[in-house]
Amino acid sequence: MHHQQHTTGKIDRTHPPGAQPPEVEMPAQSEPYEAPAIVTYAKELEWRRTQAGLTKKDLAAKLGFADSYVGQVELCKNLPSEEFTAALDTFFNTDGLFARLLERINETRHLAILPPGFPEYLSYEKRSNYVRVFSTNLIGGLFQTEAYARTVISLTMGSATSKLVAERMERKSIFERENPPHTFLILDEDVIRRNVGGKEVMRDQLRYLLEVGQRAQTQMQIVPYAAGFHAGLAGSFTILGFENEPDVAYTEASAEGVLLKQRDRVALKVVAWDLIQGHTLSAEESLAMIHDALEQL
């Protein structure tokens, strides 16, 4: 998952007298952050600004920040900087309110960089009765070892890696429930052949997959290279089933996550799943292929 860094939005005041100050280019997310701490900060900022009778442009001018940045923070599409936060506390005389809110944002920042839709997906995953996972590039999070997960997450998450790895490992607790979900896992052969994190990390990961494949309520199959082109090459996805409510599906690509709850869209994923399964090896053949991949390392 890629997270786009934000800038402070501070306007350059070193411009020549009489010239218009250039605004800093401020990359923002296309979708708003969903983390409660960020939403609270944004709502507090909007309330204080409107109570003061100020437009975003008015406030930006008084604080020395670009008005586009003020708007991005209010819309939860950019994260507030320490400099911006200090300026708000001083201007509104809030006795450090925004500083405390920023502290909370930093404490939970690892949640803010999750793809949109994923936090809600997790609430469904925890109580699912059936789990169908198709992985085309990397092993799905529910079936990763800690070292494999750390390799994948650290590529983009930086200082948030440890928290995110711990939370990914915690997700596996659904398999330790009194009534664990029935699990169906399909992997493209490329997933078990790709060396992620070095030989030792990959060996441990493949051994873990062999253990997963032996679970009583788990069926694991592989789509071999020999299958050629198949429906799964469009991307990885998960379908969650429940005893007394409709299925949901989740898919993710390029740091954008989409939770599907509309029946017609979920139905398309079920059709894709069936098409992919038509190209799989048997469970026994799939385990044999994982053994082969392990021996090749």
Secondary structure, DSSP 4 states (H G I P E B T S, - for coil): ---PPP---BPP--SPTTSPPPPPP----SS----HHHHHHHHHHHHHHHHTT--HHHHHHHHTB-HHHHHHHHTTSSPPPHHHHHHHHHHHT-TTHHHHHHHHHHHTHHHHTSPTTHHHHHHHHTT-SEEEEEESSS--GGG--HHHHHHHHHHHHGGGHHHHHHHHHHGGGGGGSSSPPEEEEEEEHHHHHS--S-HHHHHHHHHHHHHHHTSTTEEEEEE-GGG-S-GGGG--EEEEE-SSS--EEEEEETTEEEEE-SHHHHHHHHHHHHHHHTTPPPHHHHHHHHHHHHHH-
